Amino acid sequence: MTMLVLAFAITAAQVMLGLAMGCAAWRIFQGPRAQDRVLGLDTLYVSTMLLLLTFGIQTGRTLYFEAALIIAVLGSVGTIALAKFLMRGEVIE
């Protein structure tokens, strides 16, 4: 019974994360300002990371957890670089 509930919860989470990724992609393409596009990109990489984590829980493979960690690190560095670029107009001082 508990395995069935866990499988249903993981599937429901994956569907909702897929919808969140679709909304983030819409914000990236339709955002009127660059700040909206950066926010959509942040949401997209966080949703992708969480989707990989749910795949890892579902399958039990550690490859998904490592990929999620790489996405989290690169996404945060990319966000910092984009924010610095939008604030100052240059990334490297």
PyMOL Python script that loads the backbone (N, CA, C, O; Angstrom):
from pymol import cmd

cmd.read_pdbstr("""\
ATOM      1  N   MET A   1       0.816  -1.190   0.000  1.00  0.00           N
ATOM      2  CA  MET A   1       0.000   0.000   0.000  1.00  0.00           C
ATOM      3  C   MET A   1       0.870   1.269   0.000  1.00  0.00           C
ATOM      4  O   MET A   1       0.600   2.210  -0.745  1.00  0.00           O
ATOM      5  N   THR A   2       1.906   1.284   0.833  1.00  0.00           N
ATOM      6  CA  THR A   2       2.735   2.491   0.897  1.00  0.00           C
ATOM      7  C   THR A   2       3.546   2.679  -0.386  1.00  0.00           C
ATOM      8  O   THR A   2       3.804   3.814  -0.789  1.00  0.00           O
ATOM      9  N   MET A   3       3.949   1.588  -1.029  1.00  0.00           N
ATOM     10  CA  MET A   3       4.678   1.712  -2.296  1.00  0.00           C
ATOM     11  C   MET A   3       3.774   2.272  -3.386  1.00  0.00           C
ATOM     12  O   MET A   3       4.231   3.021  -4.250  1.00  0.00           O
ATOM     13  N   LEU A   4       2.516   1.918  -3.350  1.00  0.00           N
ATOM     14  CA  LEU A   4       1.559   2.437  -4.326  1.00  0.00           C
ATOM     15  C   LEU A   4       1.350   3.935  -4.118  1.00  0.00           C
ATOM     16  O   LEU A   4       1.283   4.697  -5.083  1.00  0.00           O
ATOM     17  N   VAL A   5       1.248   4.350  -2.867  1.00  0.00           N
ATOM     18  CA  VAL A   5       1.082   5.775  -2.566  1.00  0.00           C
ATOM     19  C   VAL A   5       2.333   6.550  -2.982  1.00  0.00           C
ATOM     20  O   VAL A   5       2.230   7.644  -3.536  1.00  0.00           O
ATOM     21  N   LEU A   6       3.519   5.982  -2.714  1.00  0.00           N
ATOM     22  CA  LEU A   6       4.759   6.635  -3.112  1.00  0.00           C
ATOM     23  C   LEU A   6       4.857   6.759  -4.627  1.00  0.00           C
ATOM     24  O   LEU A   6       5.255   7.806  -5.138  1.00  0.00           O
ATOM     25  N   ALA A   7       4.503   5.715  -5.340  1.00  0.00           N
ATOM     26  CA  ALA A   7       4.546   5.758  -6.802  1.00  0.00           C
ATOM     27  C   ALA A   7       3.567   6.799  -7.342  1.00  0.00           C
ATOM     28  O   ALA A   7       3.890   7.525  -8.283  1.00  0.00           O
ATOM     29  N   PHE A   8       2.381   6.873  -6.756  1.00  0.00           N
ATOM     30  CA  PHE A   8       1.399   7.873  -7.194  1.00  0.00           C
ATOM     31  C   PHE A   8       1.892   9.283  -6.896  1.00  0.00           C
ATOM     32  O   PHE A   8       1.727  10.181  -7.722  1.00  0.00           O
ATOM     33  N   ALA A   9       2.501   9.491  -5.718  1.00  0.00           N
ATOM     34  CA  ALA A   9       2.989  10.824  -5.342  1.00  0.00           C
ATOM     35  C   ALA A   9       4.133  11.259  -6.256  1.00  0.00           C
ATOM     36  O   ALA A   9       4.205  12.422  -6.653  1.00  0.00           O
ATOM     37  N   ILE A  10       5.024  10.332  -6.588  1.00  0.00           N
ATOM     38  CA  ILE A  10       6.140  10.679  -7.473  1.00  0.00           C
ATOM     39  C   ILE A  10       5.636  11.009  -8.867  1.00  0.00           C
ATOM     40  O   ILE A  10       6.113  11.956  -9.492  1.00  0.00           O
ATOM     41  N   THR A  11       4.677  10.237  -9.358  1.00  0.00           N
ATOM     42  CA  THR A  11       4.114  10.517 -10.678  1.00  0.00           C
ATOM     43  C   THR A  11       3.392  11.859 -10.701  1.00  0.00           C
ATOM     44  O   THR A  11       3.516  12.620 -11.660  1.00  0.00           O
ATOM     45  N   ALA A  12       2.640  12.146  -9.645  1.00  0.00           N
ATOM     46  CA  ALA A  12       1.943  13.436  -9.566  1.00  0.00           C
ATOM     47  C   ALA A  12       2.941  14.587  -9.506  1.00  0.00           C
ATOM     48  O   ALA A  12       2.728  15.629 -10.126  1.00  0.00           O
ATOM     49  N   ALA A  13       4.030  14.402  -8.762  1.00  0.00           N
ATOM     50  CA  ALA A  13       5.058  15.446  -8.677  1.00  0.00           C
ATOM     51  C   ALA A  13       5.723  15.661 -10.031  1.00  0.00           C
ATOM     52  O   ALA A  13       6.014  16.798 -10.403  1.00  0.00           O
ATOM     53  N   GLN A  14       5.965  14.587 -10.767  1.00  0.00           N
ATOM     54  CA  GLN A  14       6.587  14.719 -12.082  1.00  0.00           C
ATOM     55  C   GLN A  14       5.673  15.458 -13.057  1.00  0.00           C
ATOM     56  O   GLN A  14       6.141  16.268 -13.857  1.00  0.00           O
ATOM     57  N   VAL A  15       4.385  15.183 -12.990  1.00  0.00           N
ATOM     58  CA  VAL A  15       3.440  15.886 -13.867  1.00  0.00           C
ATOM     59  C   VAL A  15       3.399  17.368 -13.526  1.00  0.00           C
ATOM     60  O   VAL A  15       3.406  18.212 -14.422  1.00  0.00           O
ATOM     61  N   MET A  16       3.356  17.690 -12.230  1.00  0.00           N
ATOM     62  CA  MET A  16       3.311  19.097 -11.830  1.00  0.00           C
ATOM     63  C   MET A  16       4.613  19.820 -12.163  1.00  0.00           C
ATOM     64  O   MET A  16       4.593  20.990 -12.546  1.00  0.00           O
ATOM     65  N   LEU A  17       5.731  19.137 -12.022  1.00  0.00           N
ATOM     66  CA  LEU A  17       7.000  19.755 -12.398  1.00  0.00           C
ATOM     67  C   LEU A  17       7.086  19.972 -13.908  1.00  0.00           C
ATOM     68  O   LEU A  17       7.665  20.961 -14.361  1.00  0.00           O
ATOM     69  N   GLY A  18       6.520  19.063 -14.681  1.00  0.00           N
ATOM     70  CA  GLY A  18       6.455  19.257 -16.125  1.00  0.00           C
ATOM     71  C   GLY A  18       5.624  20.481 -16.485  1.00  0.00           C
ATOM     72  O   GLY A  18       5.989  21.243 -17.381  1.00  0.00           O
ATOM     73  N   LEU A  19       4.506  20.670 -15.785  1.00  0.00           N
ATOM     74  CA  LEU A  19       3.688  21.872 -16.012  1.00  0.00           C
ATOM     75  C   LEU A  19       4.436  23.139 -15.603  1.00  0.00           C
ATOM     76  O   LEU A  19       4.339  24.166 -16.274  1.00  0.00           O
ATOM     77  N   ALA A  20       5.176  23.064 -14.504  1.00  0.00           N
ATOM     78  CA  ALA A  20       5.965  24.220 -14.071  1.00  0.00           C
ATOM     79  C   ALA A  20       7.047  24.555 -15.093  1.00  0.00           C
ATOM     80  O   ALA A  20       7.339  25.727 -15.332  1.00  0.00           O
ATOM     81  N   MET A  21       7.638  23.533 -15.691  1.00  0.00           N
ATOM     82  CA  MET A  21       8.648  23.772 -16.720  1.00  0.00           C
ATOM     83  C   MET A  21       8.026  24.409 -17.954  1.00  0.00           C
ATOM     84  O   MET A  21       8.638  25.268 -18.589  1.00  0.00           O
ATOM     85  N   GLY A  22       6.817  23.993 -18.293  1.00  0.00           N
ATOM     86  CA  GLY A  22       6.113  24.612 -19.416  1.00  0.00           C
ATOM     87  C   GLY A  22       5.802  26.073 -19.154  1.00  0.00           C
ATOM     88  O   GLY A  22       5.950  26.908 -20.046  1.00  0.00           O
ATOM     89  N   CYS A  23       5.369  26.394 -17.932  1.00  0.00           N
ATOM     90  CA  CYS A  23       5.098  27.790 -17.577  1.00  0.00           C
ATOM     91  C   CYS A  23       6.369  28.627 -17.576  1.00  0.00           C
ATOM     92  O   CYS A  23       6.356  29.787 -17.989  1.00  0.00           O
ATOM     93  N   ALA A  24       7.473  28.036 -17.109  1.00  0.00           N
ATOM     94  CA  ALA A  24       8.748  28.760 -17.113  1.00  0.00           C
ATOM     95  C   ALA A  24       9.223  29.002 -18.539  1.00  0.00           C
ATOM     96  O   ALA A  24       9.742  30.076 -18.842  1.00  0.00           O
ATOM     97  N   ALA A  25       9.054  28.025 -19.410  1.00  0.00           N
ATOM     98  CA  ALA A  25       9.442  28.210 -20.817  1.00  0.00           C
ATOM     99  C   ALA A  25       8.594  29.293 -21.466  1.00  0.00           C
ATOM    100  O   ALA A  25       9.093  30.075 -22.275  1.00  0.00           O
ATOM    101  N   TRP A  26       7.324  29.341 -21.116  1.00  0.00           N
ATOM    102  CA  TRP A  26       6.454  30.395 -21.649  1.00  0.00           C
ATOM    103  C   TRP A  26       6.941  31.769 -21.180  1.00  0.00           C
ATOM    104  O   TRP A  26       6.928  32.729 -21.950  1.00  0.00           O
ATOM    105  N   ARG A  27       7.372  31.862 -19.909  1.00  0.00           N
ATOM    106  CA  ARG A  27       7.869  33.135 -19.386  1.00  0.00           C
ATOM    107  C   ARG A  27       9.172  33.540 -20.072  1.00  0.00           C
ATOM    108  O   ARG A  27       9.418  34.725 -20.292  1.00  0.00           O
ATOM    109  N   ILE A  28      10.007  32.555 -20.408  1.00  0.00           N
ATOM    110  CA  ILE A  28      11.259  32.867 -21.092  1.00  0.00           C
ATOM    111  C   ILE A  28      10.972  33.443 -22.479  1.00  0.00           C
ATOM    112  O   ILE A  28      11.597  34.424 -22.883  1.00  0.00           O
ATOM    113  N   PHE A  29      10.047  32.851 -23.198  1.00  0.00           N
ATOM    114  CA  PHE A  29       9.776  33.298 -24.564  1.00  0.00           C
ATOM    115  C   PHE A  29       8.885  34.528 -24.628  1.00  0.00           C
ATOM    116  O   PHE A  29       9.004  35.316 -25.567  1.00  0.00           O
ATOM    117  N   GLN A  30       7.991  34.719 -23.654  1.00  0.00           N
ATOM    118  CA  GLN A  30       7.040  35.820 -23.708  1.00  0.00           C
ATOM    119  C   GLN A  30       7.348  36.958 -22.734  1.00  0.00           C
ATOM    120  O   GLN A  30       6.624  37.952 -22.689  1.00  0.00           O
ATOM    121  N   GLY A  31       8.421  36.812 -21.956  1.00  0.00           N
ATOM    122  CA  GLY A  31       8.731  37.841 -20.967  1.00  0.00           C
ATOM    123  C   GLY A  31       9.011  39.186 -21.608  1.00  0.00           C
ATOM    124  O   GLY A  31       9.813  39.262 -22.540  1.00  0.00           O
ATOM    125  N   PRO A  32       8.374  40.253 -21.137  1.00  0.00           N
ATOM    126  CA  PRO A  32       8.615  41.551 -21.771  1.00  0.00           C
ATOM    127  C   PRO A  32       9.986  42.133 -21.437  1.00  0.00           C
ATOM    128  O   PRO A  32      10.528  42.913 -22.219  1.00  0.00           O
ATOM    129  N   ARG A  33      10.557  41.764 -20.283  1.00  0.00           N
ATOM    130  CA  ARG A  33      11.848  42.329 -19.894  1.00  0.00           C
ATOM    131  C   ARG A  33      12.873  41.215 -19.691  1.00  0.00           C
ATOM    132  O   ARG A  33      12.522  40.040 -19.589  1.00  0.00           O
ATOM    133  N   ALA A  34      14.116  41.598 -19.636  1.00  0.00           N
ATOM    134  CA  ALA A  34      15.192  40.624 -19.423  1.00  0.00           C
ATOM    135  C   ALA A  34      15.101  40.008 -18.025  1.00  0.00           C
ATOM    136  O   ALA A  34      15.438  38.839 -17.843  1.00  0.00           O
ATOM    137  N   GLN A  35      14.651  40.778 -17.045  1.00  0.00           N
ATOM    138  CA  GLN A  35      14.516  40.242 -15.697  1.00  0.00           C
ATOM    139  C   GLN A  35      13.484  39.118 -15.639  1.00  0.00           C
ATOM    140  O   GLN A  35      13.662  38.149 -14.901  1.00  0.00           O
ATOM    141  N   ASP A  36      12.410  39.245 -16.413  1.00  0.00           N
ATOM    142  CA  ASP A  36      11.408  38.186 -16.477  1.00  0.00           C
ATOM    143  C   ASP A  36      11.989  36.923 -17.099  1.00  0.00           C
ATOM    144  O   ASP A  36      11.680  35.812 -16.668  1.00  0.00           O
ATOM    145  N   ARG A  37      12.816  37.094 -18.095  1.00  0.00           N
ATOM    146  CA  ARG A  37      13.439  35.937 -18.740  1.00  0.00           C
ATOM    147  C   ARG A  37      14.434  35.247 -17.818  1.00  0.00           C
ATOM    148  O   ARG A  37      14.524  34.019 -17.819  1.00  0.00           O
ATOM    149  N   VAL A  38      15.180  36.012 -17.032  1.00  0.00           N
ATOM    150  CA  VAL A  38      16.117  35.418 -16.076  1.00  0.00           C
ATOM    151  C   VAL A  38      15.349  34.665 -14.992  1.00  0.00           C
ATOM    152  O   VAL A  38      15.758  33.577 -14.587  1.00  0.00           O
ATOM    153  N   LEU A  39      14.254  35.227 -14.527  1.00  0.00           N
ATOM    154  CA  LEU A  39      13.428  34.551 -13.535  1.00  0.00           C
ATOM    155  C   LEU A  39      12.833  33.265 -14.090  1.00  0.00           C
ATOM    156  O   LEU A  39      12.759  32.260 -13.383  1.00  0.00           O
ATOM    157  N   GLY A  40      12.408  33.288 -15.350  1.00  0.00           N
ATOM    158  CA  GLY A  40      11.915  32.072 -15.997  1.00  0.00           C
ATOM    159  C   GLY A  40      13.000  31.029 -16.139  1.00  0.00           C
ATOM    160  O   GLY A  40      12.741  29.836 -15.982  1.00  0.00           O
ATOM    161  N   LEU A  41      14.216  31.466 -16.436  1.00  0.00           N
ATOM    162  CA  LEU A  41      15.337  30.535 -16.543  1.00  0.00           C
ATOM    163  C   LEU A  41      15.668  29.921 -15.192  1.00  0.00           C
ATOM    164  O   LEU A  41      15.975  28.731 -15.114  1.00  0.00           O
ATOM    165  N   ASP A  42      15.610  30.713 -14.130  1.00  0.00           N
ATOM    166  CA  ASP A  42      15.824  30.176 -12.784  1.00  0.00           C
ATOM    167  C   ASP A  42      14.790  29.116 -12.444  1.00  0.00           C
ATOM    168  O   ASP A  42      15.122  28.047 -11.933  1.00  0.00           O
ATOM    169  N   THR A  43      13.547  29.421 -12.729  1.00  0.00           N
ATOM    170  CA  THR A  43      12.478  28.463 -12.455  1.00  0.00           C
ATOM    171  C   THR A  43      12.652  27.199 -13.286  1.00  0.00           C
ATOM    172  O   THR A  43      12.383  26.097 -12.808  1.00  0.00           O
ATOM    173  N   LEU A  44      13.098  27.353 -14.515  1.00  0.00           N
ATOM    174  CA  LEU A  44      13.292  26.196 -15.389  1.00  0.00           C
ATOM    175  C   LEU A  44      14.403  25.286 -14.874  1.00  0.00           C
ATOM    176  O   LEU A  44      14.239  24.066 -14.864  1.00  0.00           O
ATOM    177  N   TYR A  45      15.513  25.847 -14.452  1.00  0.00           N
ATOM    178  CA  TYR A  45      16.578  24.962 -13.998  1.00  0.00           C
ATOM    179  C   TYR A  45      16.264  24.333 -12.648  1.00  0.00           C
ATOM    180  O   TYR A  45      16.675  23.201 -12.395  1.00  0.00           O
ATOM    181  N   VAL A  46      15.547  25.036 -11.774  1.00  0.00           N
ATOM    182  CA  VAL A  46      15.148  24.427 -10.498  1.00  0.00           C
ATOM    183  C   VAL A  46      14.136  23.303 -10.742  1.00  0.00           C
ATOM    184  O   VAL A  46      14.214  22.248 -10.113  1.00  0.00           O
ATOM    185  N   SER A  47      13.201  23.528 -11.642  1.00  0.00           N
ATOM    186  CA  SER A  47      12.224  22.482 -11.958  1.00  0.00           C
ATOM    187  C   SER A  47      12.893  21.276 -12.605  1.00  0.00           C
ATOM    188  O   SER A  47      12.528  20.136 -12.322  1.00  0.00           O
ATOM    189  N   THR A  48      13.858  21.519 -13.461  1.00  0.00           N
ATOM    190  CA  THR A  48      14.591  20.420 -14.087  1.00  0.00           C
ATOM    191  C   THR A  48      15.361  19.629 -13.047  1.00  0.00           C
ATOM    192  O   THR A  48      15.387  18.399 -13.087  1.00  0.00           O
ATOM    193  N   MET A  49      15.984  20.330 -12.120  1.00  0.00           N
ATOM    194  CA  MET A  49      16.723  19.661 -11.058  1.00  0.00           C
ATOM    195  C   MET A  49      15.794  18.791 -10.209  1.00  0.00           C
ATOM    196  O   MET A  49      16.131  17.652  -9.888  1.00  0.00           O
ATOM    197  N   LEU A  50      14.640  19.321  -9.852  1.00  0.00           N
ATOM    198  CA  LEU A  50      13.695  18.561  -9.045  1.00  0.00           C
ATOM    199  C   LEU A  50      13.105  17.382  -9.822  1.00  0.00           C
ATOM    200  O   LEU A  50      12.833  16.329  -9.246  1.00  0.00           O
ATOM    201  N   LEU A  51      12.912  17.558 -11.114  1.00  0.00           N
ATOM    202  CA  LEU A  51      12.420  16.450 -11.928  1.00  0.00           C
ATOM    203  C   LEU A  51      13.446  15.327 -11.983  1.00  0.00           C
ATOM    204  O   LEU A  51      13.085  14.153 -11.908  1.00  0.00           O
ATOM    205  N   LEU A  52      14.710  15.677 -12.112  1.00  0.00           N
ATOM    206  CA  LEU A  52      15.761  14.660 -12.079  1.00  0.00           C
ATOM    207  C   LEU A  52      15.815  13.960 -10.726  1.00  0.00           C
ATOM    208  O   LEU A  52      16.063  12.755 -10.662  1.00  0.00           O
ATOM    209  N   LEU A  53      15.586  14.698  -9.650  1.00  0.00           N
ATOM    210  CA  LEU A  53      15.565  14.068  -8.330  1.00  0.00           C
ATOM    211  C   LEU A  53      14.413  13.086  -8.193  1.00  0.00           C
ATOM    212  O   LEU A  53      14.576  12.017  -7.605  1.00  0.00           O
ATOM    213  N   THR A  54      13.250  13.438  -8.731  1.00  0.00           N
ATOM    214  CA  THR A  54      12.129  12.490  -8.668  1.00  0.00           C
ATOM    215  C   THR A  54      12.399  11.252  -9.527  1.00  0.00           C
ATOM    216  O   THR A  54      12.010  10.146  -9.152  1.00  0.00           O
ATOM    217  N   PHE A  55      13.064  11.427 -10.676  1.00  0.00           N
ATOM    218  CA  PHE A  55      13.460  10.259 -11.471  1.00  0.00           C
ATOM    219  C   PHE A  55      14.440   9.384 -10.699  1.00  0.00           C
ATOM    220  O   PHE A  55      14.369   8.157 -10.767  1.00  0.00           O
ATOM    221  N   GLY A  56      15.352  10.012  -9.967  1.00  0.00           N
ATOM    222  CA  GLY A  56      16.300   9.260  -9.161  1.00  0.00           C
ATOM    223  C   GLY A  56      15.638   8.485  -8.042  1.00  0.00           C
ATOM    224  O   GLY A  56      16.024   7.351  -7.758  1.00  0.00           O
ATOM    225  N   ILE A  57      14.650   9.082  -7.408  1.00  0.00           N
ATOM    226  CA  ILE A  57      13.906   8.381  -6.365  1.00  0.00           C
ATOM    227  C   ILE A  57      13.124   7.222  -6.963  1.00  0.00           C
ATOM    228  O   ILE A  57      13.054   6.142  -6.376  1.00  0.00           O
ATOM    229  N   GLN A  58      12.542   7.448  -8.123  1.00  0.00           N
ATOM    230  CA  GLN A  58      11.718   6.426  -8.761  1.00  0.00           C
ATOM    231  C   GLN A  58      12.549   5.234  -9.227  1.00  0.00           C
ATOM    232  O   GLN A  58      12.127   4.090  -9.059  1.00  0.00           O
ATOM    233  N   THR A  59      13.715   5.479  -9.806  1.00  0.00           N
ATOM    234  CA  THR A  59      14.510   4.389 -10.362  1.00  0.00           C
ATOM    235  C   THR A  59      15.568   3.865  -9.398  1.00  0.00           C
ATOM    236  O   THR A  59      15.989   2.714  -9.513  1.00  0.00           O
ATOM    237  N   GLY A  60      15.999   4.685  -8.456  1.00  0.00           N
ATOM    238  CA  GLY A  60      17.028   4.270  -7.519  1.00  0.00           C
ATOM    239  C   GLY A  60      18.441   4.404  -8.056  1.00  0.00           C
ATOM    240  O   GLY A  60      19.375   3.884  -7.444  1.00  0.00           O
ATOM    241  N   ARG A  61      18.628   5.077  -9.167  1.00  0.00           N
ATOM    242  CA  ARG A  61      19.957   5.282  -9.740  1.00  0.00           C
ATOM    243  C   ARG A  61      20.565   6.574  -9.223  1.00  0.00           C
ATOM    244  O   ARG A  61      19.875   7.579  -9.054  1.00  0.00           O
ATOM    245  N   THR A  62      21.870   6.530  -8.975  1.00  0.00           N
ATOM    246  CA  THR A  62      22.544   7.711  -8.451  1.00  0.00           C
ATOM    247  C   THR A  62      22.932   8.701  -9.543  1.00  0.00           C
ATOM    248  O   THR A  62      23.295   9.839  -9.243  1.00  0.00           O
ATOM    249  N   LEU A  63      22.862   8.291 -10.785  1.00  0.00           N
ATOM    250  CA  LEU A  63      23.223   9.175 -11.884  1.00  0.00           C
ATOM    251  C   LEU A  63      22.326  10.415 -11.917  1.00  0.00           C
ATOM    252  O   LEU A  63      22.792  11.514 -12.217  1.00  0.00           O
ATOM    253  N   TYR A  64      21.057  10.237 -11.611  1.00  0.00           N
ATOM    254  CA  TYR A  64      20.123  11.361 -11.621  1.00  0.00           C
ATOM    255  C   TYR A  64      20.467  12.373 -10.523  1.00  0.00           C
ATOM    256  O   TYR A  64      20.331  13.579 -10.729  1.00  0.00           O
ATOM    257  N   PHE A  65      20.905  11.893  -9.373  1.00  0.00           N
ATOM    258  CA  PHE A  65      21.265  12.797  -8.284  1.00  0.00           C
ATOM    259  C   PHE A  65      22.516  13.605  -8.626  1.00  0.00           C
ATOM    260  O   PHE A  65      22.603  14.788  -8.298  1.00  0.00           O
ATOM    261  N   GLU A  66      23.476  12.971  -9.277  1.00  0.00           N
ATOM    262  CA  GLU A  66      24.688  13.685  -9.688  1.00  0.00           C
ATOM    263  C   GLU A  66      24.376  14.730 -10.754  1.00  0.00           C
ATOM    264  O   GLU A  66      24.917  15.836 -10.722  1.00  0.00           O
ATOM    265  N   ALA A  67      23.512  14.384 -11.689  1.00  0.00           N
ATOM    266  CA  ALA A  67      23.126  15.345 -12.724  1.00  0.00           C
ATOM    267  C   ALA A  67      22.367  16.521 -12.112  1.00  0.00           C
ATOM    268  O   ALA A  67      22.546  17.662 -12.538  1.00  0.00           O
ATOM    269  N   ALA A  68      21.524  16.253 -11.118  1.00  0.00           N
ATOM    270  CA  ALA A  68      20.794  17.331 -10.451  1.00  0.00           C
ATOM    271  C   ALA A  68      21.739  18.252  -9.703  1.00  0.00           C
ATOM    272  O   ALA A  68      21.520  19.462  -9.663  1.00  0.00           O
ATOM    273  N   LEU A  69      22.787  17.699  -9.110  1.00  0.00           N
ATOM    274  CA  LEU A  69      23.766  18.515  -8.416  1.00  0.00           C
ATOM    275  C   LEU A  69      24.524  19.413  -9.396  1.00  0.00           C
ATOM    276  O   LEU A  69      24.768  20.583  -9.101  1.00  0.00           O
ATOM    277  N   ILE A  70      24.892  18.880 -10.540  1.00  0.00           N
ATOM    278  CA  ILE A  70      25.586  19.676 -11.556  1.00  0.00           C
ATOM    279  C   ILE A  70      24.685  20.794 -12.072  1.00  0.00           C
ATOM    280  O   ILE A  70      25.139  21.924 -12.250  1.00  0.00           O
ATOM    281  N   ILE A  71      23.420  20.486 -12.313  1.00  0.00           N
ATOM    282  CA  ILE A  71      22.482  21.514 -12.781  1.00  0.00           C
ATOM    283  C   ILE A  71      22.315  22.610 -11.729  1.00  0.00           C
ATOM    284  O   ILE A  71      22.246  23.789 -12.074  1.00  0.00           O
ATOM    285  N   ALA A  72      22.252  22.236 -10.458  1.00  0.00           N
ATOM    286  CA  ALA A  72      22.097  23.234  -9.397  1.00  0.00           C
ATOM    287  C   ALA A  72      23.301  24.170  -9.329  1.00  0.00           C
ATOM    288  O   ALA A  72      23.140  25.383  -9.197  1.00  0.00           O
ATOM    289  N   VAL A  73      24.497  23.612  -9.418  1.00  0.00           N
ATOM    290  CA  VAL A  73      25.707  24.439  -9.334  1.00  0.00           C
ATOM    291  C   VAL A  73      25.821  25.358 -10.550  1.00  0.00           C
ATOM    292  O   VAL A  73      26.041  26.561 -10.406  1.00  0.00           O
ATOM    293  N   LEU A  74      25.670  24.792 -11.734  1.00  0.00           N
ATOM    294  CA  LEU A  74      25.789  25.608 -12.949  1.00  0.00           C
ATOM    295  C   LEU A  74      24.659  26.626 -13.066  1.00  0.00           C
ATOM    296  O   LEU A  74      24.872  27.734 -13.559  1.00  0.00           O
ATOM    297  N   GLY A  75      23.477  26.263 -12.624  1.00  0.00           N
ATOM    298  CA  GLY A  75      22.361  27.198 -12.676  1.00  0.00           C
ATOM    299  C   GLY A  75      22.558  28.384 -11.753  1.00  0.00           C
ATOM    300  O   GLY A  75      22.244  29.514 -12.124  1.00  0.00           O
ATOM    301  N   SER A  76      23.075  28.144 -10.550  1.00  0.00           N
ATOM    302  CA  SER A  76      23.289  29.256  -9.635  1.00  0.00           C
ATOM    303  C   SER A  76      24.416  30.171 -10.126  1.00  0.00           C
ATOM    304  O   SER A  76      24.329  31.392  -9.987  1.00  0.00           O
ATOM    305  N   VAL A  77      25.464  29.589 -10.694  1.00  0.00           N
ATOM    306  CA  VAL A  77      26.552  30.412 -11.251  1.00  0.00           C
ATOM    307  C   VAL A  77      26.042  31.221 -12.445  1.00  0.00           C
ATOM    308  O   VAL A  77      26.395  32.389 -12.603  1.00  0.00           O
ATOM    309  N   GLY A  78      25.222  30.604 -13.272  1.00  0.00           N
ATOM    310  CA  GLY A  78      24.647  31.315 -14.410  1.00  0.00           C
ATOM    311  C   GLY A  78      23.732  32.440 -13.984  1.00  0.00           C
ATOM    312  O   GLY A  78      23.723  33.502 -14.608  1.00  0.00           O
ATOM    313  N   THR A  79      22.964  32.226 -12.934  1.00  0.00           N
ATOM    314  CA  THR A  79      22.084  33.271 -12.429  1.00  0.00           C
ATOM    315  C   THR A  79      22.881  34.446 -11.891  1.00  0.00           C
ATOM    316  O   THR A  79      22.528  35.602 -12.124  1.00  0.00           O
ATOM    317  N   ILE A  80      23.949  34.155 -11.176  1.00  0.00           N
ATOM    318  CA  ILE A  80      24.792  35.233 -10.653  1.00  0.00           C
ATOM    319  C   ILE A  80      25.420  36.028 -11.799  1.00  0.00           C
ATOM    320  O   ILE A  80      25.471  37.257 -11.754  1.00  0.00           O
ATOM    321  N   ALA A  81      25.896  35.323 -12.820  1.00  0.00           N
ATOM    322  CA  ALA A  81      26.502  36.013 -13.961  1.00  0.00           C
ATOM    323  C   ALA A  81      25.475  36.871 -14.699  1.00  0.00           C
ATOM    324  O   ALA A  81      25.774  38.004 -15.076  1.00  0.00           O
ATOM    325  N   LEU A  82      24.278  36.346 -14.906  1.00  0.00           N
ATOM    326  CA  LEU A  82      23.240  37.134 -15.583  1.00  0.00           C
ATOM    327  C   LEU A  82      22.820  38.343 -14.762  1.00  0.00           C
ATOM    328  O   LEU A  82      22.606  39.423 -15.312  1.00  0.00           O
ATOM    329  N   ALA A  83      22.699  38.170 -13.448  1.00  0.00           N
ATOM    330  CA  ALA A  83      22.323  39.299 -12.595  1.00  0.00           C
ATOM    331  C   ALA A  83      23.399  40.377 -12.617  1.00  0.00           C
ATOM    332  O   ALA A  83      23.097  41.569 -12.663  1.00  0.00           O
ATOM    333  N   LYS A  84      24.649  39.950 -12.586  1.00  0.00           N
ATOM    334  CA  LYS A  84      25.746  40.921 -12.641  1.00  0.00           C
ATOM    335  C   LYS A  84      25.765  41.640 -13.984  1.00  0.00           C
ATOM    336  O   LYS A  84      26.026  42.842 -14.048  1.00  0.00           O
ATOM    337  N   PHE A  85      25.488  40.907 -15.047  1.00  0.00           N
ATOM    338  CA  PHE A  85      25.444  41.526 -16.369  1.00  0.00           C
ATOM    339  C   PHE A  85      24.302  42.537 -16.479  1.00  0.00           C
ATOM    340  O   PHE A  85      24.478  43.612 -17.052  1.00  0.00           O
ATOM    341  N   LEU A  86      23.138  42.194 -15.934  1.00  0.00           N
ATOM    342  CA  LEU A  86      22.007  43.116 -16.005  1.00  0.00           C
ATOM    343  C   LEU A  86      22.214  44.349 -15.132  1.00  0.00           C
ATOM    344  O   LEU A  86      21.717  45.428 -15.455  1.00  0.00           O
ATOM    345  N   MET A  87      22.946  44.197 -14.024  1.00  0.00           N
ATOM    346  CA  MET A  87      23.170  45.338 -13.147  1.00  0.00           C
ATOM    347  C   MET A  87      24.241  46.279 -13.681  1.00  0.00           C
ATOM    348  O   MET A  87      24.073  47.498 -13.638  1.00  0.00           O
ATOM    349  N   ARG A  88      25.357  45.715 -14.191  1.00  0.00           N
ATOM    350  CA  ARG A  88      26.502  46.535 -14.565  1.00  0.00           C
ATOM    351  C   ARG A  88      26.782  46.598 -16.051  1.00  0.00           C
ATOM    352  O   ARG A  88      27.460  47.515 -16.515  1.00  0.00           O
ATOM    353  N   GLY A  89      26.272  45.642 -16.803  1.00  0.00           N
ATOM    354  CA  GLY A  89      26.541  45.615 -18.229  1.00  0.00           C
ATOM    355  C   GLY A  89      27.774  44.839 -18.604  1.00  0.00           C
ATOM    356  O   GLY A  89      28.107  44.728 -19.784  1.00  0.00           O
ATOM    357  N   GLU A  90      28.468  44.291 -17.602  1.00  0.00           N
ATOM    358  CA  GLU A  90      29.644  43.470 -17.857  1.00  0.00           C
ATOM    359  C   GLU A  90      29.721  42.396 -16.772  1.00  0.00           C
ATOM    360  O   GLU A  90      29.256  42.592 -15.650  1.00  0.00           O
ATOM    361  N   VAL A  91      30.315  41.264 -17.130  1.00  0.00           N
ATOM    362  CA  VAL A  91      30.426  40.172 -16.187  1.00  0.00           C
ATOM    363  C   VAL A  91      31.790  40.187 -15.516  1.00  0.00           C
ATOM    364  O   VAL A  91      31.890  40.009 -14.302  1.00  0.00           O
ATOM    365  N   ILE A  92      32.835  40.397 -16.298  1.00  0.00           N
ATOM    366  CA  ILE A  92      34.202  40.410 -15.774  1.00  0.00           C
ATOM    367  C   ILE A  92      34.649  41.854 -15.604  1.00  0.00           C
ATOM    368  O   ILE A  92      34.562  42.659 -16.531  1.00  0.00           O
ATOM    369  N   GLU A  93      35.123  42.165 -14.418  1.00  0.00           N
ATOM    370  CA  GLU A  93      35.542  43.556 -14.153  1.00  0.00           C
ATOM    371  C   GLU A  93      36.974  43.775 -14.529  1.00  0.00           C
ATOM    372  O   GLU A  93      37.490  44.882 -14.373  1.00  0.00           O
TER     373      GLU A  93
END
""", "prot")
cmd.dss("prot")
cmd.show_as("cartoon", "prot")
cmd.util.cbc("prot")
cmd.orient("prot")
